[in-house]
Amino acid sequence: MSKRDVYEYALLRVVPRMERGECFNAGVLVYCRAASYVAARTHLDEAKLKALDPGADVVGVRAALRAVESVCGGGTGAGQAAGDDAGRRFRWLIAPRSTVVQPGPVHTGLTADPEAETERLLDLLVR
């Protein structure tokens, strides 16, 4: 059996109209401390977004999802979080916020390959 490490993940939810409380999954955020790994993968279902809010800002939602991916990647694309380690970037991204793109609750699991797990979760829970 290969070595498996603990990882944490949160779904990225799109909440087009806060007052209605309706949402759908548009991405997954994964952190594995043992591998110093943090990444987000996103997939925006534009038809769902428009069904929940015909006037939704699709470009803005896509930009918000890309921003999460950029923060995960670190470097200059991470803005103020550029110098933070993977764990600090993950914790910052999962902090509750009142925006159209929100993190869900954090869950845990075991994986031998955090990158493959990120793709598996995206396929299972988002697409």
MOPAC internal coordinates of N, CA, C and O (Angstrom, degrees):
PM7 1SCF
backbone

  N    0.0000 0     0.00 0     0.00 0    0    0    0
  C    1.4585 1     0.00 0     0.00 0    1    0    0
  C    1.5248 1   109.10 1     0.00 0    2    1    0
  O    1.2310 1   120.12 1   -47.06 1    3    2    1
  N    1.3134 1   117.38 1   132.94 1    3    2    1
  C    1.4562 1   120.87 1   179.99 1    5    3    2
  C    1.5279 1   110.74 1   -76.91 1    6    5    3
  O    1.2310 1   121.01 1   -22.57 1    7    6    5
  N    1.3013 1   115.67 1   157.43 1    7    6    5
  C    1.4580 1   121.46 1  -179.98 1    9    7    6
  C    1.5194 1   109.79 1   -66.82 1   10    9    7
  O    1.2310 1   120.93 1   -49.24 1   11   10    9
  N    1.3101 1   115.83 1   130.76 1   11   10    9
  C    1.4598 1   120.50 1   177.08 1   13   11   10
  C    1.5243 1   108.85 1  -118.01 1   14   13   11
  O    1.2310 1   121.42 1   -39.35 1   15   14   13
  N    1.3166 1   114.88 1   140.65 1   15   14   13
  C    1.4540 1   121.55 1  -179.11 1   17   15   14
  C    1.5249 1   110.13 1  -113.58 1   18   17   15
  O    1.2310 1   121.39 1   -25.36 1   19   18   17
  N    1.3109 1   114.95 1   154.64 1   19   18   17
  C    1.4636 1   121.39 1   175.70 1   21   19   18
  C    1.5309 1   108.30 1   -71.01 1   22   21   19
  O    1.2310 1   121.22 1   -41.28 1   23   22   21
  N    1.3172 1   115.26 1   138.72 1   23   22   21
  C    1.4572 1   120.29 1   172.62 1   25   23   22
  C    1.5176 1   108.28 1  -133.58 1   26   25   23
  O    1.2310 1   121.07 1   -19.44 1   27   26   25
  N    1.3162 1   115.56 1   160.56 1   27   26   25
  C    1.4584 1   122.54 1   176.09 1   29   27   26
  C    1.5206 1   107.72 1  -121.85 1   30   29   27
  O    1.2310 1   120.86 1   -31.19 1   31   30   29
  N    1.3283 1   115.96 1   148.81 1   31   30   29
  C    1.4556 1   118.18 1   175.93 1   33   31   30
  C    1.5166 1   110.45 1  -147.23 1   34   33   31
  O    1.2310 1   121.52 1   -25.24 1   35   34   33
  N    1.3051 1   114.70 1   154.76 1   35   34   33
  C    1.4597 1   122.68 1   174.25 1   37   35   34
  C    1.5225 1   107.55 1  -138.60 1   38   37   35
  O    1.2310 1   121.30 1   -36.60 1   39   38   37
  N    1.3041 1   115.11 1   143.40 1   39   38   37
  C    1.4585 1   120.00 1   174.56 1   41   39   38
  C    1.5179 1   109.14 1   -80.98 1   42   41   39
  O    1.2310 1   120.56 1   -32.02 1   43   42   41
  N    1.3070 1   116.54 1   147.98 1   43   42   41
  C    1.4586 1   122.02 1   171.35 1   45   43   42
  C    1.5166 1   106.53 1   -99.20 1   46   45   43
  O    1.2310 1   121.16 1   -59.06 1   47   46   45
  N    1.3147 1   115.38 1   120.94 1   47   46   45
  C    1.4572 1   120.65 1  -176.78 1   49   47   46
  C    1.5182 1   110.49 1  -108.97 1   50   49   47
  O    1.2310 1   121.26 1   -35.23 1   51   50   49
  N    1.3166 1   115.19 1   144.77 1   51   50   49
  C    1.4544 1   121.13 1   173.76 1   53   51   50
  C    1.5296 1   107.34 1  -102.22 1   54   53   51
  O    1.2310 1   121.35 1   -55.01 1   55   54   53
  N    1.3181 1   115.03 1   124.99 1   55   54   53
  C    1.4652 1   122.77 1   179.36 1   57   55   54
  C    1.5304 1   106.39 1  -120.63 1   58   57   55
  O    1.2310 1   120.39 1   -91.34 1   59   58   57
  N    1.3409 1   116.87 1    88.66 1   59   58   57
  C    1.4637 1   119.61 1  -172.13 1   61   59   58
  C    1.5288 1   114.19 1   -64.35 1   62   61   59
  O    1.2310 1   120.48 1   144.80 1   63   62   61
  N    1.3325 1   116.68 1   -35.20 1   63   62   61
  C    1.4621 1   120.37 1  -179.34 1   65   63   62
  C    1.5225 1   107.91 1  -132.77 1   66   65   63
  O    1.2310 1   121.04 1   -76.03 1   67   66   65
  N    1.3211 1   115.62 1   103.97 1   67   66   65
  C    1.4654 1   121.84 1  -175.37 1   69   67   66
  C    1.5281 1   112.61 1   -54.73 1   70   69   67
  O    1.2310 1   120.78 1   140.06 1   71   70   69
  N    1.2999 1   116.12 1   -39.94 1   71   70   69
  C    1.4669 1   119.63 1  -175.66 1   73   71   70
  C    1.5314 1   112.26 1   -64.72 1   74   73   71
  O    1.2310 1   119.87 1   156.77 1   75   74   73
  N    1.3221 1   117.85 1   -23.23 1   75   74   73
  C    1.4563 1   120.90 1   179.58 1   77   75   74
  C    1.5216 1   112.53 1   -91.97 1   78   77   75
  O    1.2310 1   120.30 1   156.80 1   79   78   77
  N    1.3171 1   117.04 1   -23.20 1   79   78   77
  C    1.4623 1   121.25 1   177.36 1   81   79   78
  C    1.5172 1   115.12 1    73.04 1   82   81   79
  O    1.2310 1   119.82 1  -172.22 1   83   82   81
  N    1.3267 1   117.96 1     7.78 1   83   82   81
  C    1.4662 1   120.53 1   179.15 1   85   83   82
  C    1.5196 1   109.62 1   -79.44 1   86   85   83
  O    1.2310 1   120.75 1   -36.81 1   87   86   85
  N    1.3270 1   116.18 1   143.19 1   87   86   85
  C    1.4587 1   119.46 1  -179.42 1   89   87   86
  C    1.5215 1   110.23 1  -150.84 1   90   89   87
  O    1.2310 1   121.38 1   -14.15 1   91   90   89
  N    1.3309 1   114.97 1   165.85 1   91   90   89
  C    1.4593 1   121.43 1   172.33 1   93   91   90
  C    1.5184 1   107.97 1  -148.62 1   94   93   91
  O    1.2310 1   120.82 1   -23.50 1   95   94   93
  N    1.3161 1   116.03 1   156.50 1   95   94   93
  C    1.4585 1   122.33 1  -177.85 1   97   95   94
  C    1.5260 1   110.69 1   -77.57 1   98   97   95
  O    1.2310 1   121.27 1   -45.41 1   99   98   97
  N    1.3384 1   115.17 1   134.59 1   99   98   97
  C    1.4574 1   119.99 1  -179.65 1  101   99   98
  C    1.5302 1   112.23 1  -131.44 1  102  101   99
  O    1.2310 1   120.28 1  -174.99 1  103  102  101
  N    1.3215 1   117.07 1     5.01 1  103  102  101
  C    1.4474 1   119.00 1   179.43 1  105  103  102
  C    1.5094 1   111.74 1   178.61 1  106  105  103
  O    1.2310 1   121.83 1    -7.75 1  107  106  105
  N    1.3188 1   114.10 1   172.25 1  107  106  105
  C    1.4603 1   121.17 1   178.27 1  109  107  106
  C    1.5250 1   107.88 1  -137.25 1  110  109  107
  O    1.2310 1   121.39 1   -38.85 1  111  110  109
  N    1.3240 1   114.95 1   141.15 1  111  110  109
  C    1.4505 1   123.68 1  -179.33 1  113  111  110
  C    1.5192 1   106.88 1  -119.09 1  114  113  111
  O    1.2310 1   119.90 1   -57.65 1  115  114  113
  N    1.3340 1   117.80 1   122.35 1  115  114  113
  C    1.4735 1   122.12 1  -174.24 1  117  115  114
  C    1.5262 1   110.09 1  -123.70 1  118  117  115
  O    1.2310 1   121.30 1   -43.11 1  119  118  117
  N    1.3452 1   115.12 1   136.89 1  119  118  117
  C    1.4610 1   121.75 1   177.80 1  121  119  118
  C    1.5225 1   109.21 1  -133.22 1  122  121  119
  O    1.2310 1   120.99 1   -49.99 1  123  122  121
  N    1.3268 1   115.72 1   130.01 1  123  122  121
  C    1.4661 1   122.31 1   175.15 1  125  123  122
  C    1.5278 1   107.30 1  -128.63 1  126  125  123
  O    1.2310 1   120.87 1   -72.89 1  127  126  125
  N    1.3223 1   115.95 1   107.11 1  127  126  125
  C    1.4645 1   120.98 1  -176.88 1  129  127  126
  C    1.5288 1   111.78 1   -60.05 1  130  129  127
  O    1.2310 1   120.23 1   134.66 1  131  130  129
  N    1.3427 1   117.16 1   -45.34 1  131  130  129
  C    1.4659 1   121.41 1  -176.43 1  133  131  130
  C    1.5288 1   112.10 1   -58.48 1  134  133  131
  O    1.2310 1   120.40 1   148.81 1  135  134  133
  N    1.3185 1   116.84 1   -31.19 1  135  134  133
  C    1.4668 1   121.37 1  -178.71 1  137  135  134
  C    1.5349 1   112.41 1  -100.27 1  138  137  135
  O    1.2310 1   120.20 1  -178.37 1  139  138  137
  N    1.3468 1   117.23 1     1.63 1  139  138  137
  C    1.4710 1   121.68 1  -174.36 1  141  139  138
  C    1.5237 1   109.78 1    50.23 1  142  141  139
  O    1.2310 1   121.28 1  -134.70 1  143  142  141
  N    1.3224 1   115.16 1    45.30 1  143  142  141
  C    1.4589 1   121.90 1  -173.69 1  145  143  142
  C    1.5239 1   110.01 1  -113.79 1  146  145  143
  O    1.2310 1   120.79 1   -49.35 1  147  146  145
  N    1.2982 1   116.09 1   130.65 1  147  146  145
  C    1.4628 1   122.11 1   168.93 1  149  147  146
  C    1.5229 1   106.92 1  -143.22 1  150  149  147
  O    1.2310 1   120.98 1   -47.70 1  151  150  149
  N    1.3239 1   115.73 1   132.30 1  151  150  149
  C    1.4646 1   119.98 1  -179.67 1  153  151  150
  C    1.5198 1   109.75 1  -155.28 1  154  153  151
  O    1.2310 1   121.40 1   -24.83 1  155  154  153
  N    1.2984 1   114.93 1   155.17 1  155  154  153
  C    1.4612 1   121.65 1   173.16 1  157  155  154
  C    1.5152 1   107.57 1  -128.56 1  158  157  155
  O    1.2310 1   121.28 1   -40.23 1  159  158  157
  N    1.3084 1   115.15 1   139.77 1  159  158  157
  C    1.4641 1   122.08 1   172.42 1  161  159  158
  C    1.5158 1   106.28 1  -124.84 1  162  161  159
  O    1.2310 1   120.48 1   -43.80 1  163  162  161
  N    1.3138 1   116.69 1   136.20 1  163  162  161
  C    1.4555 1   120.19 1  -176.42 1  165  163  162
  C    1.5168 1   111.76 1  -128.21 1  166  165  163
  O    1.2310 1   122.02 1   -22.79 1  167  166  165
  N    1.3246 1   113.74 1   157.21 1  167  166  165
  C    1.4620 1   121.74 1   175.67 1  169  167  166
  C    1.5225 1   106.41 1  -153.45 1  170  169  167
  O    1.2310 1   120.27 1   -69.64 1  171  170  169
  N    1.3149 1   117.09 1   110.36 1  171  170  169
  C    1.4551 1   121.11 1  -178.79 1  173  171  170
  C    1.5213 1   110.05 1   -95.01 1  174  173  171
  O    1.2310 1   121.06 1   -60.69 1  175  174  173
  N    1.3244 1   115.57 1   119.31 1  175  174  173
  C    1.4591 1   122.24 1   174.83 1  177  175  174
  C    1.5270 1   106.94 1   -87.31 1  178  177  175
  O    1.2310 1   121.30 1   -84.13 1  179  178  177
  N    1.3162 1   115.12 1    95.87 1  179  178  177
  C    1.4625 1   121.04 1  -175.73 1  181  179  178
  C    1.5281 1   112.32 1   -61.26 1  182  181  179
  O    1.2310 1   119.93 1   145.78 1  183  182  181
  N    1.3194 1   117.74 1   -34.22 1  183  182  181
  C    1.4651 1   120.82 1   179.34 1  185  183  182
  C    1.5313 1   110.72 1   -64.65 1  186  185  183
  O    1.2310 1   120.10 1   138.43 1  187  186  185
  N    1.3409 1   117.42 1   -41.57 1  187  186  185
  C    1.4724 1   120.33 1   177.06 1  189  187  186
  C    1.5190 1   110.66 1   -63.26 1  190  189  187
  O    1.2310 1   121.28 1   136.44 1  191  190  189
  N    1.3318 1   115.16 1   -43.56 1  191  190  189
  C    1.4566 1   119.64 1  -179.69 1  193  191  190
  C    1.5216 1   110.74 1   -59.42 1  194  193  191
  O    1.2310 1   120.55 1   132.62 1  195  194  193
  N    1.3226 1   116.56 1   -47.38 1  195  194  193
  C    1.4656 1   120.98 1  -179.44 1  197  195  194
  C    1.5335 1   111.95 1   -68.35 1  198  197  195
  O    1.2310 1   119.97 1   149.85 1  199  198  197
  N    1.3290 1   117.66 1   -30.15 1  199  198  197
  C    1.4661 1   120.35 1   177.23 1  201  199  198
  C    1.5272 1   110.92 1   -67.34 1  202  201  199
  O    1.2310 1   120.63 1   142.28 1  203  202  201
  N    1.3257 1   116.40 1   -37.72 1  203  202  201
  C    1.4605 1   119.96 1  -179.99 1  205  203  202
  C    1.5206 1   112.21 1   -80.32 1  206  205  203
  O    1.2310 1   120.33 1   150.29 1  207  206  205
  N    1.3181 1   116.97 1   -29.71 1  207  206  205
  C    1.4612 1   121.24 1   179.58 1  209  207  206
  C    1.5208 1   109.39 1  -154.18 1  210  209  207
  O    1.2310 1   120.27 1   -84.20 1  211  210  209
  N    1.3337 1   117.10 1    95.80 1  211  210  209
  C    1.4623 1   120.46 1  -178.44 1  213  211  210
  C    1.5278 1   114.05 1   -56.19 1  214  213  211
  O    1.2310 1   120.25 1   156.50 1  215  214  213
  N    1.3190 1   117.13 1   -23.50 1  215  214  213
  C    1.4606 1   120.68 1  -179.89 1  217  215  214
  C    1.5184 1   113.71 1   -97.79 1  218  217  215
  O    1.2310 1   120.13 1  -166.23 1  219  218  217
  N    1.3101 1   117.36 1    13.77 1  219  218  217
  C    1.4704 1   121.07 1  -176.23 1  221  219  218
  C    1.5185 1   111.64 1   -60.89 1  222  221  219
  O    1.2310 1   121.06 1   -31.88 1  223  222  221
  N    1.3118 1   115.58 1   148.12 1  223  222  221
  C    1.4641 1   123.25 1   178.17 1  225  223  222
  C    1.5295 1   108.61 1   -86.59 1  226  225  223
  O    1.2310 1   120.44 1   -92.60 1  227  226  225
  N    1.3210 1   116.77 1    87.40 1  227  226  225
  C    1.4663 1   122.07 1  -177.22 1  229  227  226
  C    1.5244 1   110.63 1   -60.21 1  230  229  227
  O    1.2310 1   119.97 1   136.39 1  231  230  229
  N    1.3017 1   117.67 1   -43.61 1  231  230  229
  C    1.4662 1   122.05 1  -179.53 1  233  231  230
  C    1.5360 1   109.70 1   -61.76 1  234  233  231
  O    1.2310 1   120.11 1   137.52 1  235  234  233
  N    1.3098 1   117.39 1   -42.48 1  235  234  233
  C    1.4579 1   121.64 1   179.11 1  237  235  234
  C    1.5184 1   112.77 1   -65.26 1  238  237  235
  O    1.2310 1   120.46 1   139.21 1  239  238  237
  N    1.3281 1   116.73 1   -40.79 1  239  238  237
  C    1.4694 1   120.57 1   178.58 1  241  239  238
  C    1.5218 1   109.78 1   -65.60 1  242  241  239
  O    1.2310 1   120.35 1   135.89 1  243  242  241
  N    1.3233 1   116.94 1   -44.11 1  243  242  241
  C    1.4735 1   119.93 1   177.44 1  245  243  242
  C    1.5321 1   110.63 1   -60.36 1  246  245  243
  O    1.2310 1   120.03 1   139.30 1  247  246  245
  N    1.3187 1   117.55 1   -40.70 1  247  246  245
  C    1.4646 1   121.52 1   179.60 1  249  247  246
  C    1.5288 1   110.60 1   -63.95 1  250  249  247
  O    1.2310 1   120.15 1   139.72 1  251  250  249
  N    1.3225 1   117.33 1   -40.28 1  251  250  249
  C    1.4676 1   121.23 1   178.96 1  253  251  250
  C    1.5264 1   110.88 1   -65.13 1  254  253  251
  O    1.2310 1   120.05 1   139.23 1  255  254  253
  N    1.3233 1   117.51 1   -40.77 1  255  254  253
  C    1.4642 1   120.97 1   177.87 1  257  255  254
  C    1.5273 1   110.76 1   -66.54 1  258  257  255
  O    1.2310 1   120.20 1   138.88 1  259  258  257
  N    1.3203 1   117.23 1   -41.12 1  259  258  257
  C    1.4755 1   120.65 1   177.33 1  261  259  258
  C    1.5254 1   110.74 1   -63.77 1  262  261  259
  O    1.2310 1   120.34 1   144.37 1  263  262  261
  N    1.3254 1   116.96 1   -35.63 1  263  262  261
  C    1.4685 1   120.49 1   179.45 1  265  263  262
  C    1.5258 1   110.76 1   -62.70 1  266  265  263
  O    1.2310 1   120.15 1   140.01 1  267  266  265
  N    1.3244 1   117.31 1   -39.99 1  267  266  265
  C    1.4681 1   120.59 1   177.42 1  269  267  266
  C    1.5242 1   109.59 1   -62.40 1  270  269  267
  O    1.2310 1   120.28 1   135.10 1  271  270  269
  N    1.3169 1   117.07 1   -44.90 1  271  270  269
  C    1.4637 1   120.45 1   178.12 1  273  271  270
  C    1.5259 1   110.88 1   -60.62 1  274  273  271
  O    1.2310 1   120.11 1   140.46 1  275  274  273
  N    1.3244 1   117.40 1   -39.54 1  275  274  273
  C    1.4667 1   121.51 1  -179.96 1  277  275  274
  C    1.5211 1   111.96 1   -65.65 1  278  277  275
  O    1.2310 1   120.33 1   137.92 1  279  278  277
  N    1.3258 1   116.98 1   -42.08 1  279  278  277
  C    1.4625 1   120.08 1   178.70 1  281  279  278
  C    1.5263 1   109.68 1   -62.70 1  282  281  279
  O    1.2310 1   120.06 1   139.23 1  283  282  281
  N    1.3064 1   117.48 1   -40.77 1  283  282  281
  C    1.4661 1   120.62 1   178.00 1  285  283  282
  C    1.5137 1   111.17 1   -60.12 1  286  285  283
  O    1.2310 1   120.17 1   140.40 1  287  286  285
  N    1.3200 1   117.28 1   -39.60 1  287  286  285
  C    1.4462 1   121.99 1  -177.25 1  289  287  286
  C    1.5204 1   114.46 1   -69.09 1  290  289  287
  O    1.2310 1   120.49 1   162.21 1  291  290  289
  N    1.3313 1   116.66 1   -17.79 1  291  290  289
  C    1.4616 1   119.91 1  -179.13 1  293  291  290
  C    1.5099 1   111.38 1    70.81 1  294  293  291
  O    1.2310 1   120.72 1    18.69 1  295  294  293
  N    1.3137 1   116.22 1  -161.31 1  295  294  293
  C    1.4568 1   120.91 1  -179.87 1  297  295  294
  C    1.5169 1   112.03 1    64.19 1  298  297  295
  O    1.2310 1   120.68 1    19.47 1  299  298  297
  N    1.3187 1   116.31 1  -160.53 1  299  298  297
  C    1.4630 1   120.49 1  -175.52 1  301  299  298
  C    1.5217 1   112.99 1   -63.68 1  302  301  299
  O    1.2310 1   119.76 1   153.55 1  303  302  301
  N    1.3366 1   118.06 1   -26.45 1  303  302  301
  C    1.4556 1   121.43 1   179.10 1  305  303  302
  C    1.5148 1   114.00 1   -70.69 1  306  305  303
  O    1.2310 1   120.20 1   168.45 1  307  306  305
  N    1.3285 1   117.22 1   -11.55 1  307  306  305
  C    1.4635 1   121.26 1  -177.31 1  309  307  306
  C    1.5226 1   112.91 1   -90.18 1  310  309  307
  O    1.2310 1   119.77 1   178.17 1  311  310  309
  N    1.3115 1   118.04 1    -1.83 1  311  310  309
  C    1.4593 1   120.51 1   179.12 1  313  311  310
  C    1.5186 1   111.40 1    61.38 1  314  313  311
  O    1.2310 1   120.40 1    47.97 1  315  314  313
  N    1.3306 1   116.84 1  -132.03 1  315  314  313
  C    1.4657 1   121.53 1  -178.09 1  317  315  314
  C    1.5211 1   112.68 1   -63.27 1  318  317  315
  O    1.2310 1   119.88 1   157.04 1  319  318  317
  N    1.3172 1   117.84 1   -22.96 1  319  318  317
  C    1.4705 1   121.64 1  -179.39 1  321  319  318
  C    1.5244 1   112.56 1   -84.99 1  322  321  319
  O    1.2310 1   119.79 1  -176.22 1  323  322  321
  N    1.3103 1   118.01 1     3.78 1  323  322  321
  C    1.4696 1   122.50 1  -174.59 1  325  323  322
  C    1.5224 1   113.10 1   -54.06 1  326  325  323
  O    1.2310 1   120.04 1   141.06 1  327  326  325
  N    1.3119 1   117.52 1   -38.94 1  327  326  325
  C    1.4588 1   120.67 1  -177.38 1  329  327  326
  C    1.5103 1   114.37 1   -88.97 1  330  329  327
  O    1.2310 1   120.02 1   175.75 1  331  330  329
  N    1.3161 1   117.57 1    -4.25 1  331  330  329
  C    1.4619 1   121.06 1  -178.07 1  333  331  330
  C    1.5200 1   111.55 1   -78.00 1  334  333  331
  O    1.2310 1   120.77 1   -28.70 1  335  334  333
  N    1.3251 1   116.13 1   151.30 1  335  334  333
  C    1.4590 1   119.53 1   175.82 1  337  335  334
  C    1.5347 1   109.34 1   -75.95 1  338  337  335
  O    1.2310 1   120.90 1    -7.61 1  339  338  337
  N    1.3159 1   115.88 1   172.39 1  339  338  337
  C    1.4695 1   121.61 1  -175.80 1  341  339  338
  C    1.5249 1   111.68 1   -57.04 1  342  341  339
  O    1.2310 1   120.11 1   137.79 1  343  342  341
  N    1.3167 1   117.40 1   -42.21 1  343  342  341
  C    1.4615 1   121.05 1  -178.96 1  345  343  342
  C    1.5145 1   113.28 1   -63.32 1  346  345  343
  O    1.2310 1   120.54 1   137.12 1  347  346  345
  N    1.3089 1   116.57 1   -42.88 1  347  346  345
  C    1.4712 1   119.76 1   179.05 1  349  347  346
  C    1.5250 1   110.99 1   -66.43 1  350  349  347
  O    1.2310 1   120.15 1   141.05 1  351  350  349
  N    1.3360 1   117.31 1   -38.95 1  351  350  349
  C    1.4689 1   119.53 1   177.84 1  353  351  350
  C    1.5325 1   110.31 1   -64.05 1  354  353  351
  O    1.2310 1   120.28 1   137.27 1  355  354  353
  N    1.3443 1   117.07 1   -42.73 1  355  354  353
  C    1.4613 1   120.68 1   178.27 1  357  355  354
  C    1.5268 1   110.35 1   -60.59 1  358  357  355
  O    1.2310 1   120.10 1   131.29 1  359  358  357
  N    1.3306 1   117.41 1   -48.71 1  359  358  357
  C    1.4719 1   121.11 1  -178.32 1  361  359  358
  C    1.5273 1   110.99 1   -61.38 1  362  361  359
  O    1.2310 1   120.16 1   141.85 1  363  362  361
  N    1.3185 1   117.29 1   -38.15 1  363  362  361
  C    1.4593 1   120.12 1   178.56 1  365  363  362
  C    1.5326 1   110.26 1   -65.29 1  366  365  363
  O    1.2310 1   120.83 1   138.78 1  367  366  365
  N    1.3357 1   116.01 1   -41.22 1  367  366  365
  C    1.4640 1   119.83 1  -177.77 1  369  367  366
  C    1.5196 1   113.52 1   -71.28 1  370  369  367
  O    1.2310 1   119.67 1   151.98 1  371  370  369
  N    1.3342 1   118.24 1   -28.02 1  371  370  369
  C    1.4728 1   119.44 1  -178.63 1  373  371  370
  C    1.5214 1   112.45 1   -89.27 1  374  373  371
  O    1.2310 1   119.93 1   178.18 1  375  374  373
  N    1.3162 1   117.74 1    -1.82 1  375  374  373
  C    1.4675 1   120.42 1   178.07 1  377  375  374
  C    1.5261 1   109.17 1   -63.49 1  378  377  375
  O    1.2310 1   120.22 1   -44.72 1  379  378  377
  N    1.3354 1   117.19 1   135.28 1  379  378  377
  C    1.4719 1   119.80 1  -179.91 1  381  379  378
  C    1.5234 1   111.48 1   -58.96 1  382  381  379
  O    1.2310 1   121.24 1   -37.40 1  383  382  381
  N    1.3136 1   115.24 1   142.60 1  383  382  381
  C    1.4556 1   120.39 1   177.01 1  385  383  382
  C    1.5239 1   108.75 1  -150.30 1  386  385  383
  O    1.2310 1   121.12 1   -23.90 1  387  386  385
  N    1.3028 1   115.46 1   156.10 1  387  386  385
  C    1.4676 1   121.21 1   179.58 1  389  387  386
  C    1.5159 1   109.59 1  -103.01 1  390  389  387
  O    1.2310 1   121.41 1  -104.18 1  391  390  389
  N    1.3032 1   114.90 1    75.82 1  391  390  389
  C    1.4534 1   121.03 1   177.38 1  393  391  390
  C    1.5264 1   108.13 1  -133.29 1  394  393  391
  O    1.2310 1   120.26 1    -2.90 1  395  394  393
  N    1.2872 1   117.10 1   177.10 1  395  394  393
  C    1.4627 1   121.04 1   179.93 1  397  395  394
  C    1.5292 1   110.97 1   -67.43 1  398  397  395
  O    1.2310 1   119.78 1   144.24 1  399  398  397
  N    1.3284 1   118.02 1   -35.76 1  399  398  397
  C    1.4725 1   121.75 1   176.52 1  401  399  398
  C    1.5309 1   107.34 1  -102.84 1  402  401  399
  O    1.2310 1   121.01 1   -60.89 1  403  402  401
  N    1.3404 1   115.67 1   119.11 1  403  402  401
  C    1.4636 1   121.48 1  -175.78 1  405  403  402
  C    1.5248 1   110.99 1  -128.31 1  406  405  403
  O    1.2310 1   120.64 1   -33.79 1  407  406  405
  N    1.3439 1   116.37 1   146.21 1  407  406  405
  C    1.4650 1   118.66 1   173.45 1  409  407  406
  C    1.5186 1   109.70 1   -80.11 1  410  409  407
  O    1.2310 1   120.92 1   -34.33 1  411  410  409
  N    1.3261 1   115.84 1   145.67 1  411  410  409
  C    1.4544 1   121.02 1   174.32 1  413  411  410
  C    1.5205 1   109.92 1   -90.16 1  414  413  411
  O    1.2310 1   120.36 1     8.15 1  415  414  413
  N    1.3253 1   116.92 1  -171.85 1  415  414  413
  C    1.4633 1   120.57 1   177.48 1  417  415  414
  C    1.5272 1   111.55 1   -64.41 1  418  417  415
  O    1.2310 1   120.93 1   -24.10 1  419  418  417
  N    1.3227 1   115.82 1   155.90 1  419  418  417
  C    1.4630 1   121.98 1   180.00 1  421  419  418
  C    1.5249 1   109.49 1   -88.84 1  422  421  419
  O    1.2310 1   121.10 1   -44.29 1  423  422  421
  N    1.3243 1   115.50 1   135.71 1  423  422  421
  C    1.4659 1   123.26 1   177.41 1  425  423  422
  C    1.5254 1   107.59 1  -123.26 1  426  425  423
  O    1.2310 1   120.31 1   -15.22 1  427  426  425
  N    1.3190 1   117.02 1   164.78 1  427  426  425
  C    1.4667 1   120.69 1  -179.30 1  429  427  426
  C    1.5258 1   110.96 1  -127.21 1  430  429  427
  O    1.2310 1   121.58 1   -16.60 1  431  430  429
  N    1.3170 1   114.59 1   163.40 1  431  430  429
  C    1.4604 1   121.59 1   176.52 1  433  431  430
  C    1.5123 1   109.58 1  -165.42 1  434  433  431
  O    1.2310 1   120.97 1     5.50 1  435  434  433
  N    1.3247 1   115.76 1  -174.50 1  435  434  433
  C    1.4625 1   122.62 1   177.02 1  437  435  434
  C    1.5159 1   108.50 1  -122.54 1  438  437  435
  O    1.2310 1   121.09 1   -40.26 1  439  438  437
  N    1.3335 1   115.52 1   139.74 1  439  438  437
  C    1.4583 1   119.70 1   179.79 1  441  439  438
  C    1.5246 1   110.96 1  -149.42 1  442  441  439
  O    1.2310 1   121.25 1   -31.00 1  443  442  441
  N    1.3125 1   115.21 1   149.00 1  443  442  441
  C    1.4644 1   121.38 1   172.34 1  445  443  442
  C    1.5223 1   110.47 1   -94.97 1  446  445  443
  O    1.2310 1   120.53 1   166.24 1  447  446  445
  N    1.3462 1   116.58 1   -13.76 1  447  446  445
  C    1.4586 1   121.75 1  -175.77 1  449  447  446
  C    1.5305 1   109.72 1  -144.08 1  450  449  447
  O    1.2310 1   119.71 1   -87.81 1  451  450  449
  N    1.3336 1   118.15 1    92.19 1  451  450  449
  C    1.4659 1   120.16 1  -176.81 1  453  451  450
  C    1.5299 1   114.11 1   -57.82 1  454  453  451
  O    1.2310 1   119.99 1   143.14 1  455  454  453
  N    1.3193 1   117.63 1   -36.86 1  455  454  453
  C    1.4642 1   119.58 1  -179.47 1  457  455  454
  C    1.5334 1   111.09 1   -66.00 1  458  457  455
  O    1.2310 1   120.41 1   135.64 1  459  458  457
  N    1.3206 1   116.83 1   -44.36 1  459  458  457
  C    1.4639 1   120.46 1   177.35 1  461  459  458
  C    1.5266 1   110.64 1   -64.75 1  462  461  459
  O    1.2310 1   120.47 1   143.66 1  463  462  461
  N    1.3207 1   116.70 1   -36.34 1  463  462  461
  C    1.4703 1   121.00 1   178.74 1  465  463  462
  C    1.5257 1   110.75 1   -64.92 1  466  465  463
  O    1.2310 1   120.58 1   142.72 1  467  466  465
  N    1.3107 1   116.49 1   -37.28 1  467  466  465
  C    1.4634 1   120.78 1   177.83 1  469  467  466
  C    1.5245 1   110.07 1   -61.44 1  470  469  467
  O    1.2310 1   120.44 1   133.89 1  471  470  469
  N    1.3106 1   116.77 1   -46.11 1  471  470  469
  C    1.4713 1   120.85 1   178.46 1  473  471  470
  C    1.5239 1   111.46 1   -65.50 1  474  473  471
  O    1.2310 1   120.23 1   139.90 1  475  474  473
  N    1.3337 1   117.17 1   -40.10 1  475  474  473
  C    1.4696 1   121.23 1   179.15 1  477  475  474
  C    1.5263 1   110.57 1   -61.87 1  478  477  475
  O    1.2310 1   120.57 1   134.66 1  479  478  477
  N    1.3313 1   116.51 1   -45.34 1  479  478  477
  C    1.4676 1   120.48 1   179.38 1  481  479  478
  C    1.5208 1   111.48 1   -64.39 1  482  481  479
  O    1.2310 1   120.30 1   140.65 1  483  482  481
  N    1.3286 1   117.02 1   -39.35 1  483  482  481
  C    1.4639 1   120.02 1   177.63 1  485  483  482
  C    1.5291 1   109.73 1   -60.59 1  486  485  483
  O    1.2310 1   120.49 1   133.01 1  487  486  485
  N    1.3246 1   116.66 1   -46.99 1  487  486  485
  C    1.4687 1   120.00 1   179.43 1  489  487  486
  C    1.5187 1   112.35 1   -63.73 1  490  489  487
  O    1.2310 1   120.53 1   137.90 1  491  490  489
  N    1.3303 1   116.58 1   -42.10 1  491  490  489
  C    1.4569 1   122.01 1  -176.19 1  493  491  490
  C    1.5315 1   113.61 1   -72.78 1  494  493  491
  O    1.2310 1   120.37 1   138.22 1  495  494  493
  N    1.3237 1   116.89 1   -41.78 1  495  494  493
  C    1.4655 1   120.71 1  -168.58 1  497  495  494
  C    1.5303 1   115.48 1  -109.52 1  498  497  495
  O    1.2310 1   120.31 1   167.08 1  499  498  497
  N    1.3212 1   117.02 1   -12.92 1  499  498  497
  C    1.4574 1   118.96 1  -175.52 1  501  499  498
  C    1.5275 1   113.17 1  -118.59 1  502  501  499
  O    1.2310 1   120.41 1   128.60 1  503  502  501
  N    1.3072 1   116.82 1   -51.40 1  503  502  501
  C    1.4768 1   119.67 1  -175.66 1  505  503  502
  C    1.5049 1   112.69 1   -73.44 1  506  505  503
  O    1.2310 1   120.10 1   180.00 1  507  506  505

